[in-house]
C-alpha cells in the first residue's frame, strides 16, 4: 500500500554554481571576434616562472608544471611521480578531497594530472574563462602546501595498479613501449617507469612523498601556465595564494636534490638489450577466454630529443613519419590499427627513442619483423621527405596545438614558439633525414617482448 505524501521542492546544493531557477547567461566572449594577445612570460622573485597566452577564447586552461617527472624518482621507489600526481590532487592543507571535487564541480571545471617526456608532471584545470580562479587556487595550493594524508594515499593504491593493468590490456603497444624504456635505459634515470610497478606500490608512502616533495618541488622547478587568461590576473592569483612558496622554507632549505643532467641522455642507452616476458594473455586477462594467442614486441634505438635543438627535434619528427609512411606502403592500413607494425617516437630532453611495435600471432611475428626491417628507408627521396614534413606538421599540430589543454603543455615545457618549430619542420632536408636514419640503423635496438613466446630473433639493426 502506497502512502500519500506531500510534494516537495527539489533542494539544491549551494556550492557556488549558478542557480537552476534562472536561465544561464550568455557565454563569455560570445558573438565577439577573437583578438589574440601576445605570449607573456614572467619570472617571480621566488623563482616561479609564469607563462600565458591569451587567445581571447571562451575556454581557458591553467596548470602547474613541476620538473619532477619519472626520471627524478628515487631508485628505491620507482613510479613515485605517478603517486605524487594523485597525492597533490587529492587534498591540501586547506581542502579535503571532497572540498576539492566540490569546488571543481561547482565552477564547471574539469581537472586532472599528467606527465610529459619523463621530465615534468602537471596538474591542470579547464573551463569557462570567468570561472578559473577557485580551481587554480586549489591545484596551486596542493603543490605549495600538500597534505599527503595516509588515508588519501591508500585510497588510490588499487587505482594505480588497475591503471597499469588497463594499459596492458587496452593499449598493449603503448604498454610495451613503456616497458622498452626500462630495458633500453636499464638502471639509468630514463628507465624509471611512468606508472607504479606492483612491487613498489607499498613503498610509496607518506614519508617518501614528503621527502621527494621537499627536494624537488622548490619554486625554481615550478612553471605556472595558462591559455585564455589575462597574464596580470594570473600573476595576481598566484601571489595571493594562502600559502607563500619560498626556497628558504626549512623543509626546502635542508633538502638539496642530487644534480641530474639532461645532456647526453643517449649515453644511457644499452644497445641490443633484450627482455622477453612470457604470458598467456587469454588466461591472464580472464575476460576473453577464447582470444587467440598473440605476441607484442617493441624495438627502439636512440635519436634526437626535444629540448636540445629545435632542428634536431624537427628532424626526428620527420624521420618517424617517413618510416611510418614506408611501413604503410607495405602493410594494409586496416591491419596496422590492431595487428602488424607501427612506428613510434618518444622524445626526452636531449635524446629520444624511435622504433617499431609489432603485434600478431606467434607464427606471424617473424614475417612482420622481416617486413618492418625490409621497409626501413635506406635512401630517402625528396618527395618522401616532403610527404614526411607535411605529415609531421599535421601530427604535431593535432597533438600539441589544436586543443588549448595541449597548447598549455607546449608553452609550459618548450622554449620555442609554434612558428619556430613549424619552420624547422618545413626546413628539414632529405640529407638530414638520411643522417638520422643511418644513426638509428647503426645501433643494435633494445627489445621488449611479451605474449605467447619464449624466444625472439636477435635483431642486429632496424635495417635489414
C-alpha positions in Angstrom: 0.0 0.0 0.0 1.4 3.4 -1.0 1.4 6.2 1.4 0.4 9.6 0.1 3.0 12.3 0.7 3.1 16.0 0.1 5.0 17.3 -2.9 8.3 18.8 -2.0 10.6 21.1 -4.0 13.9 19.8 -5.2 16.7 21.1 -3.0 19.9 22.4 -4.4 23.4 22.2 -3.0 24.8 25.7 -2.6 28.3 25.1 -3.9 28.6 28.3 -5.8 27.1 27.2 -9.1 24.6 29.3 -11.0 21.1 29.0 -9.7 19.0 26.4 -11.5 15.9 28.7 -11.2 17.2 31.2 -13.7 18.3 30.9 -17.3 22.0 30.8 -17.9 23.5 34.0 -19.1 25.5 34.3 -22.4 28.8 32.5 -22.7 31.7 34.9 -22.1 33.1 36.4 -25.4 30.0 35.1 -27.3 29.5 36.8 -30.7 32.8 38.6 -30.4 35.7 38.5 -32.8 38.6 36.9 -31.1 41.7 39.1 -30.8 44.7 37.0 -29.7 47.2 38.7 -27.4 50.9 38.1 -27.1 52.7 35.2 -25.4 53.9 36.6 -22.0 56.4 35.2 -19.5 57.4 36.5 -16.0 60.0 35.2 -13.5 58.7 35.9 -10.0 61.1 36.8 -7.2 60.8 33.3 -5.6 61.9 31.7 -8.8 58.5 30.5 -10.2 58.1 31.0 -13.9 54.6 32.2 -15.1 53.7 32.0 -18.8 50.5 32.7 -20.5 48.9 33.3 -23.9 45.5 34.9 -24.1 44.0 33.8 -27.4 40.7 35.6 -26.5 38.8 32.3 -26.3 35.9 31.4 -24.0 37.6 28.2 -22.9 40.5 28.6 -20.5 43.2 26.3 -19.2 45.5 26.8 -16.3 48.1 24.4 -14.9 51.1 24.0 -12.6 54.1 22.2 -14.0 56.9 20.8 -11.9 60.2 19.4 -13.0 59.9 16.2 -11.0 58.9 13.6 -13.6 59.7 9.9 -13.6 63.4 10.3 -14.2 63.7 12.1 -10.9 62.2 9.2 -9.0 64.4 7.6 -6.3 65.9 4.2 -7.2 64.1 2.6 -4.3 60.7 3.9 -5.2 60.1 3.7 -9.0 56.8 5.2 -10.0 56.8 7.7 -7.1 56.0 10.6 -9.5 52.8 8.8 -10.5 51.8 8.5 -6.9 52.7 12.2 -6.4 50.3 13.2 -9.2 47.4 11.6 -7.2 48.6 12.8 -3.8 48.9 16.5 -4.9 45.4 16.5 -6.5 43.7 14.6 -3.6 43.9 17.2 -0.9 46.0 20.1 0.6 46.3 21.9 3.9 43.2 23.9 3.1 40.9 21.5 1.4 39.9 17.8 1.6 39.2 15.6 -1.4 35.5 16.3 -1.1 36.1 20.1 -1.0 38.5 19.9 -4.0 35.9 18.0 -6.0 33.1 20.2 -4.9 34.9 23.3 -6.0 35.7 21.9 -9.4 32.1 20.8 -10.0 30.6 24.0 -8.7 32.6 26.0 -11.3 32.0 23.5 -14.1 35.8 22.8 -14.4 37.4 19.6 -15.5 40.7 18.8 -13.8 43.4 16.2 -14.0 47.1 15.4 -13.9 49.7 14.1 -16.3 53.4 13.6 -17.2 55.5 15.0 -20.1 58.6 13.4 -21.5 59.6 11.9 -18.1 60.7 15.4 -17.1 57.6 17.2 -16.0 54.4 16.3 -14.0 51.5 18.7 -14.0 48.0 19.4 -12.7 45.5 21.3 -14.9 42.0 22.6 -14.8 39.9 23.9 -17.7 36.5 25.6 -18.0 35.0 28.9 -18.7 37.4 31.8 -18.7 35.5 33.6 -16.0 35.5 30.6 -13.6 39.2 29.7 -13.2 40.3 31.5 -10.0 39.0 29.0 -7.4 40.1 25.9 -9.3 43.6 27.4 -9.9 43.9 28.2 -6.2 43.0 24.6 -5.3 45.6 23.0 -7.5 48.3 25.6 -6.8 47.8 25.2 -3.1 48.1 21.5 -3.5 51.6 22.0 -5.0 52.7 24.6 -2.4 51.2 23.0 0.7 50.2 19.4 0.1 48.7 17.2 2.8 49.9 13.7 2.0 47.4 12.1 4.4 47.9 8.4 4.7 44.2 7.6 4.2 44.2 9.6 1.0 47.1 7.7 -0.4 45.6 4.3 0.5 42.5 5.3 -1.4 44.3 5.2 -4.7 46.7 2.2 -4.4 44.3 -0.1 -6.2 43.6 2.6 -8.8 47.3 2.8 -9.7 47.6 -1.0 -10.1 44.4 -1.1 -12.1 45.6 1.7 -14.5 48.7 -0.2 -15.3 46.7 -3.4 -16.0 44.3 -1.4 -18.2 47.2 -0.1 -20.2 48.5 -3.6 -20.5 45.2 -4.9 -22.0 43.7 -2.0 -23.7 46.8 -0.5 -25.3 49.4 -3.2 -25.4 51.6 -1.4 -27.9 51.9 1.6 -25.5 52.5 -0.7 -22.6 55.3 -2.4 -24.5 57.0 0.9 -25.4 56.8 1.9 -21.7 58.4 -1.4 -20.8 61.0 -1.0 -23.5 62.2 2.2 -21.8 63.1 0.2 -18.7 65.0 -2.2 -20.9 66.7 0.3 -23.2 67.9 2.6 -20.4 68.4 -0.1 -17.7 69.1 1.3 -14.3 69.5 4.8 -15.7 67.2 7.8 -14.9 65.3 7.4 -18.2 64.5 3.8 -17.2 62.2 4.9 -14.4 58.7 3.6 -15.1 55.9 6.1 -15.9 53.5 4.1 -13.7 53.8 2.3 -10.4 55.2 -1.2 -10.6 53.3 -3.6 -8.3 56.4 -4.4 -6.2 56.9 -0.8 -5.3 53.3 0.2 -4.6 53.6 -0.1 -0.8 57.0 1.7 -0.7 55.5 5.0 -2.0 54.3 6.1 1.4 53.8 9.5 3.1 57.4 9.9 4.3 58.9 9.2 0.9 56.4 11.5 -0.8 57.2 14.3 1.7 60.9 14.0 1.3 60.6 13.9 -2.5 58.3 17.0 -2.5 60.7 18.9 -0.2 63.6 18.1 -2.5 62.1 18.7 -6.0 59.1 21.0 -5.6 61.1 24.1 -5.0 59.9 27.3 -6.6 62.7 27.3 -9.2 61.4 24.0 -10.6 57.8 25.2 -11.0 56.1 26.8 -14.0 52.5 28.2 -13.9 51.0 28.3 -17.4 47.6 29.4 -18.7 45.8 29.9 -22.0 42.9 32.4 -22.4 43.6 34.0 -19.1 45.0 37.6 -18.7 48.6 37.5 -17.6 48.2 40.1 -14.9 45.3 38.3 -13.4 47.3 35.0 -13.4 50.2 36.7 -11.5 47.8 38.2 -9.0 46.1 34.9 -8.4 49.4 33.1 -7.8 50.8 35.8 -5.5 47.6 35.8 -3.4 47.7 32.1 -2.6 47.0 31.4 1.1 50.5 29.8 1.5 53.6 31.6 0.1 56.2 29.4 -1.6 59.8 30.0 -0.8 63.0 28.1 -1.3 64.2 29.4 2.1 61.5 27.5 3.9 63.1 24.9 6.3 61.8 21.8 4.5 63.2 23.0 1.2 66.4 24.5 2.6 67.5 21.2 4.2 66.6 19.1 1.2 69.1 19.5 -1.6 68.3 17.1 -4.5 71.1 15.4 -6.4 72.1 17.1 -9.6 70.5 15.4 -12.7 72.0 16.4 -16.1 69.7 16.4 -19.2 72.7 16.4 -21.5 74.0 13.3 -23.4 71.0 11.2 -22.4 71.7 8.9 -25.4 74.7 7.6 -23.4 72.1 6.0 -21.1 71.0 3.6 -23.9 72.0 -0.1 -23.7 72.4 -1.3 -27.3 71.0 -4.8 -28.1 69.5 -5.4 -24.6 66.5 -7.7 -24.8 63.8 -8.8 -22.3 61.1 -11.4 -23.0 58.2 -11.9 -20.7 56.0 -14.9 -21.4 52.4 -14.7 -20.6 49.2 -16.5 -21.7 47.2 -13.4 -22.4 43.9 -15.2 -22.7 44.4 -16.9 -19.3 45.7 -13.8 -17.5 43.1 -11.5 -18.9 40.3 -13.8 -17.9 37.5 -11.9 -19.6 38.2 -13.1 -23.1 39.0 -16.9 -22.7 38.7 -17.6 -26.4 41.1 -15.0 -27.7 43.8 -16.1 -30.0 47.5 -16.3 -28.9 49.4 -13.2 -29.6 52.8 -11.6 -29.2 53.6 -7.9 -28.8 57.1 -6.6 -29.3 58.7 -3.1 -29.2 62.1 -2.4 -30.7 63.8 1.0 -30.3 67.1 2.9 -30.9 68.2 6.3 -29.7 67.7 9.5 -31.6 67.3 13.3 -31.0 65.4 14.8 -28.1 63.1 17.8 -27.9 64.9 20.3 -25.7 68.4 20.4 -27.0 67.9 21.7 -30.6 64.7 22.5 -32.4 66.3 21.5 -35.7 67.2 18.1 -34.4 63.7 17.7 -32.8 62.1 18.5 -36.2 64.3 16.0 -38.0 63.3 13.2 -35.6 59.6 14.1 -36.1 60.0 13.9 -39.9 62.2 10.8 -39.8 59.5 9.0 -37.8 56.8 10.0 -40.4 59.0 8.9 -43.3 59.5 5.5 -41.6 55.7 5.2 -40.9 54.8 6.0 -44.5 57.2 3.3 -45.7 55.6 0.8 -43.3 52.1 1.7 -44.6 53.2 1.2 -48.2 53.9 -2.5 -47.3 51.2 -3.2 -44.6 47.5 -2.8 -45.3 46.1 0.2 -43.3 43.3 -1.9 -41.9 45.8 -4.4 -40.5 48.2 -1.9 -38.7 45.5 -0.4 -36.5 45.3 -3.7 -34.5 47.9 -6.1 -35.7 51.0 -5.6 -37.8 53.7 -3.0 -37.5 53.6 0.6 -36.3 56.4 3.1 -35.7 56.8 5.3 -32.6 58.8 8.2 -31.3 59.3 9.0 -27.6 61.2 12.3 -27.1 63.1 13.2 -23.9 65.3 16.2 -23.2 68.5 15.6 -25.2 67.6 12.1 -26.6 64.7 10.2 -27.8 63.6 6.6 -28.6 62.4 5.8 -32.1 61.4 2.3 -33.4 58.6 0.0 -34.1 55.9 -2.1 -32.3 54.8 -5.5 -33.7 51.6 -7.3 -32.7 50.3 -10.5 -34.1 50.0 -14.3 -33.7 53.3 -16.1 -32.8 53.7 -17.5 -36.3 53.3 -14.1 -37.8 55.9 -12.2 -35.8 59.0 -13.3 -37.9 57.3 -12.2 -41.1 56.2 -8.9 -39.6 59.8 -8.3 -38.3 61.3 -9.0 -41.7 58.8 -6.7 -43.4 59.5 -3.9 -40.9 63.2 -4.2 -41.4 62.8 -4.5 -45.1 60.9 -1.3 -45.5 63.4 0.7 -43.3 64.3 3.7 -45.5 67.8 3.4 -46.8 68.0 6.3 -49.2 65.2 8.9 -48.8 63.9 10.7 -51.9 62.9 14.3 -51.9 59.2 13.5 -52.4 59.2 11.1 -49.5 60.7 13.8 -47.2 58.2 16.4 -48.5 55.4 14.0 -47.5 57.1 13.3 -44.2 57.3 17.1 -43.5 53.6 17.5 -44.2 52.7 14.5 -42.0 54.9 15.7 -39.2 53.5 19.2 -39.2 49.9 17.9 -39.3 50.6 15.4 -36.5 52.3 17.9 -34.3 49.5 20.5 -34.8 46.9 17.9 -33.9 48.7 16.6 -30.8 50.1 19.8 -29.4 48.4 22.9 -30.8 44.8 22.3 -31.7 43.4 21.9 -28.2 44.1 24.6 -25.6 44.9 22.0 -23.0 47.7 20.7 -25.2 48.9 24.1 -26.2 49.2 24.9 -22.5 51.6 22.0 -22.1 53.5 23.3 -25.1 54.1 26.8 -23.8 54.9 25.5 -20.3 57.6 22.9 -21.3 59.2 24.1 -24.6 61.3 27.2 -25.1 60.5 27.6 -28.8 57.3 29.0 -30.4 55.0 27.0 -32.6 56.1 29.1 -35.6 59.8 28.3 -34.9 59.0 24.6 -34.7 56.9 24.6 -37.8 59.6 26.5 -39.7 62.1 23.9 -38.5 59.9 21.0 -39.7 59.5 22.7 -43.1 63.2 23.2 -43.5 64.2 19.5 -42.8 66.1 18.2 -45.8 66.5 14.7 -47.3 70.1 14.6 -46.2 69.2 15.3 -42.6 66.6 12.6 -42.5 69.1 10.2 -44.1 71.7 11.0 -41.5 69.1 10.5 -38.6 68.0 7.1 -40.1 71.7 6.0 -40.6 72.3 6.7 -36.9 69.3 4.5 -36.0 70.4 1.6 -38.1 74.0 1.7 -36.8 72.9 0.8 -33.3 71.5 -2.6 -32.2 68.0 -1.8 -31.0 66.8 -2.7 -27.5 63.8 -5.1 -27.5 60.9 -5.9 -25.2 58.6 -8.8 -25.9 55.5 -10.1 -24.2 52.9 -12.7 -25.0 52.9 -16.4 -26.1 56.6 -16.8 -26.8 59.8 -17.6 -25.0 62.1 -16.6 -27.9 62.5 -13.6 -30.3 65.0 -13.2 -33.1 68.2 -11.4 -32.3 68.0 -8.1 -34.2 71.4 -6.5 -35.1 69.8 -3.4 -36.6 66.4 -1.9 -37.5 67.6 -2.0 -41.1 67.6 -5.4 -42.9 
